[in-house]
Amino acid sequence: MSGITTHVLDTSRGRPAARLAVALLRQEADGEWGVVGRESTNADGRAAALLPEGIPVSAGRYRLVFDTGAWLSSQGIEAFFPQVEVEFEVRDPGRPHHVPLLLSPYGYSTYRGS
């Protein structure tokens, strides 16, 4: 499991959002964003290997990009938000950083999980 993880729940149906594509980006020194890893959520809606094996979390600003439009469309649901981006800062790389997403067709919520 990487030091940055997520869990996506479909709150409109009360179940995990399986096979939802997620990208992890990190802000570089020049301010540009670079992709660090990509993963699709598992059957339980979790993405626990966003960072490639052997790549440690370092301090800095990160962004999770969820392809909510494609996922909702695959479920036969029209998406209002085609993409959700959650930006957060890692200050203590030694601590786990879990960022869940609660998703519905017309809204979403996130928080720092444990």
DRENMITOR-348386 format. One record per residue (C-alpha): residue number from 1; residue in three letters; x, y, z. Coordinates in steps of 0.25 Angstrom, whole numbers. Layout:
<node num="NUM" residuo="ALA" xx="X" yy="Y" zz="Z"/>
...
//
This chain:
<node num="1" residuo="MET" xx="0" yy="0" zz="0"/>
<node num="2" residuo="SER" xx="5" yy="14" zz="-4"/>
<node num="3" residuo="GLY" xx="6" yy="26" zz="6"/>
<node num="4" residuo="ILE" xx="-6" yy="32" zz="-2"/>
<node num="5" residuo="THR" xx="-19" yy="25" zz="-3"/>
<node num="6" residuo="THR" xx="-33" yy="27" zz="-7"/>
<node num="7" residuo="HIS" xx="-47" yy="21" zz="-5"/>
<node num="8" residuo="VAL" xx="-59" yy="25" zz="-14"/>
<node num="9" residuo="LEU" xx="-73" yy="22" zz="-10"/>
<node num="10" residuo="ASP" xx="-85" yy="24" zz="-19"/>
<node num="11" residuo="THR" xx="-94" yy="30" zz="-8"/>
<node num="12" residuo="SER" xx="-106" yy="30" zz="-18"/>
<node num="13" residuo="ARG" xx="-107" yy="15" zz="-18"/>
<node num="14" residuo="GLY" xx="-100" yy="12" zz="-5"/>
<node num="15" residuo="ARG" xx="-88" yy="4" zz="-10"/>
<node num="16" residuo="PRO" xx="-73" yy="5" zz="-14"/>
<node num="17" residuo="ALA" xx="-70" yy="12" zz="-28"/>
<node num="18" residuo="ALA" xx="-62" yy="0" zz="-34"/>
<node num="19" residuo="ARG" xx="-53" yy="2" zz="-46"/>
<node num="20" residuo="LEU" xx="-53" yy="17" zz="-45"/>
<node num="21" residuo="ALA" xx="-40" yy="23" zz="-51"/>
<node num="22" residuo="VAL" xx="-31" yy="31" zz="-42"/>
<node num="23" residuo="ALA" xx="-19" yy="39" zz="-45"/>
<node num="24" residuo="LEU" xx="-9" yy="44" zz="-35"/>
<node num="25" residuo="LEU" xx="-1" yy="57" zz="-38"/>
<node num="26" residuo="ARG" xx="10" yy="64" zz="-31"/>
<node num="27" residuo="GLN" xx="13" yy="79" zz="-33"/>
<node num="28" residuo="GLU" xx="28" yy="81" zz="-38"/>
<node num="29" residuo="ALA" xx="37" yy="92" zz="-33"/>
<node num="30" residuo="ASP" xx="33" yy="100" zz="-46"/>
<node num="31" residuo="GLY" xx="19" yy="99" zz="-42"/>
<node num="32" residuo="GLU" xx="15" yy="89" zz="-53"/>
<node num="33" residuo="TRP" xx="7" yy="77" zz="-49"/>
<node num="34" residuo="GLY" xx="13" yy="63" zz="-53"/>
<node num="35" residuo="VAL" xx="6" yy="50" zz="-52"/>
<node num="36" residuo="VAL" xx="12" yy="41" zz="-41"/>
<node num="37" residuo="GLY" xx="3" yy="29" zz="-43"/>
<node num="38" residuo="ARG" xx="-11" yy="24" zz="-48"/>
<node num="39" residuo="GLU" xx="-20" yy="13" zz="-43"/>
<node num="40" residuo="SER" xx="-34" yy="9" zz="-44"/>
<node num="41" residuo="THR" xx="-42" yy="6" zz="-31"/>
<node num="42" residuo="ASN" xx="-44" yy="-9" zz="-27"/>
<node num="43" residuo="ALA" xx="-57" yy="-16" zz="-25"/>
<node num="44" residuo="ASP" xx="-58" yy="-9" zz="-11"/>
<node num="45" residuo="GLY" xx="-55" yy="5" zz="-17"/>
<node num="46" residuo="ARG" xx="-41" yy="6" zz="-12"/>
<node num="47" residuo="ALA" xx="-28" yy="10" zz="-19"/>
<node num="48" residuo="ALA" xx="-17" yy="7" zz="-10"/>
<node num="49" residuo="ALA" xx="-5" yy="6" zz="-20"/>
<node num="50" residuo="LEU" xx="-5" yy="20" zz="-26"/>
<node num="51" residuo="LEU" xx="10" yy="22" zz="-24"/>
<node num="52" residuo="PRO" xx="18" yy="12" zz="-32"/>
<node num="53" residuo="GLU" xx="25" yy="1" zz="-23"/>
<node num="54" residuo="GLY" xx="38" yy="7" zz="-17"/>
<node num="55" residuo="ILE" xx="34" yy="22" zz="-19"/>
<node num="56" residuo="PRO" xx="32" yy="28" zz="-5"/>
<node num="57" residuo="VAL" xx="23" yy="40" zz="-2"/>
<node num="58" residuo="SER" xx="31" yy="53" zz="-1"/>
<node num="59" residuo="ALA" xx="26" yy="66" zz="5"/>
<node num="60" residuo="GLY" xx="19" yy="75" zz="-5"/>
<node num="61" residuo="ARG" xx="6" yy="78" zz="-12"/>
<node num="62" residuo="TYR" xx="-2" yy="66" zz="-18"/>
<node num="63" residuo="ARG" xx="-15" yy="65" zz="-26"/>
<node num="64" residuo="LEU" xx="-24" yy="53" zz="-28"/>
<node num="65" residuo="VAL" xx="-32" yy="54" zz="-41"/>
<node num="66" residuo="PHE" xx="-44" yy="45" zz="-42"/>
<node num="67" residuo="ASP" xx="-50" yy="42" zz="-55"/>
<node num="68" residuo="THR" xx="-65" yy="43" zz="-50"/>
<node num="69" residuo="GLY" xx="-71" yy="46" zz="-63"/>
<node num="70" residuo="ALA" xx="-66" yy="33" zz="-70"/>
<node num="71" residuo="TRP" xx="-70" yy="25" zz="-58"/>
<node num="72" residuo="LEU" xx="-84" yy="30" zz="-56"/>
<node num="73" residuo="SER" xx="-86" yy="29" zz="-71"/>
<node num="74" residuo="SER" xx="-82" yy="14" zz="-70"/>
<node num="75" residuo="GLN" xx="-93" yy="13" zz="-59"/>
<node num="76" residuo="GLY" xx="-104" yy="19" zz="-68"/>
<node num="77" residuo="ILE" xx="-104" yy="32" zz="-60"/>
<node num="78" residuo="GLU" xx="-102" yy="46" zz="-66"/>
<node num="79" residuo="ALA" xx="-91" yy="53" zz="-59"/>
<node num="80" residuo="PHE" xx="-91" yy="67" zz="-55"/>
<node num="81" residuo="PHE" xx="-77" yy="67" zz="-51"/>
<node num="82" residuo="PRO" xx="-68" yy="60" zz="-62"/>
<node num="83" residuo="GLN" xx="-56" yy="61" zz="-53"/>
<node num="84" residuo="VAL" xx="-53" yy="63" zz="-38"/>
<node num="85" residuo="GLU" xx="-39" yy="69" zz="-34"/>
<node num="86" residuo="VAL" xx="-35" yy="69" zz="-20"/>
<node num="87" residuo="GLU" xx="-23" yy="76" zz="-16"/>
<node num="88" residuo="PHE" xx="-16" yy="74" zz="-3"/>
<node num="89" residuo="GLU" xx="-2" yy="76" zz="4"/>
<node num="90" residuo="VAL" xx="7" yy="66" zz="10"/>
<node num="91" residuo="ARG" xx="15" yy="72" zz="21"/>
<node num="92" residuo="ASP" xx="19" yy="59" zz="28"/>
<node num="93" residuo="PRO" xx="22" yy="48" zz="18"/>
<node num="94" residuo="GLY" xx="23" yy="38" zz="30"/>
<node num="95" residuo="ARG" xx="8" yy="39" zz="32"/>
<node num="96" residuo="PRO" xx="-2" yy="32" zz="23"/>
<node num="97" residuo="HIS" xx="-10" yy="41" zz="14"/>
<node num="98" residuo="HIS" xx="-24" yy="35" zz="12"/>
<node num="99" residuo="VAL" xx="-34" yy="44" zz="4"/>
<node num="100" residuo="PRO" xx="-48" yy="38" zz="2"/>
<node num="101" residuo="LEU" xx="-58" yy="43" zz="-8"/>
<node num="102" residuo="LEU" xx="-73" yy="42" zz="-6"/>
<node num="103" residuo="LEU" xx="-79" yy="43" zz="-20"/>
<node num="104" residuo="SER" xx="-93" yy="45" zz="-25"/>
<node num="105" residuo="PRO" xx="-98" yy="49" zz="-39"/>
<node num="106" residuo="TYR" xx="-99" yy="64" zz="-35"/>
<node num="107" residuo="GLY" xx="-90" yy="65" zz="-23"/>
<node num="108" residuo="TYR" xx="-77" yy="60" zz="-16"/>
<node num="109" residuo="SER" xx="-70" yy="62" zz="-3"/>
<node num="110" residuo="THR" xx="-56" yy="58" zz="2"/>
<node num="111" residuo="TYR" xx="-49" yy="59" zz="15"/>
<node num="112" residuo="ARG" xx="-35" yy="54" zz="21"/>
<node num="113" residuo="GLY" xx="-38" yy="40" zz="25"/>
<node num="114" residuo="SER" xx="-29" yy="30" zz="34"/>
//
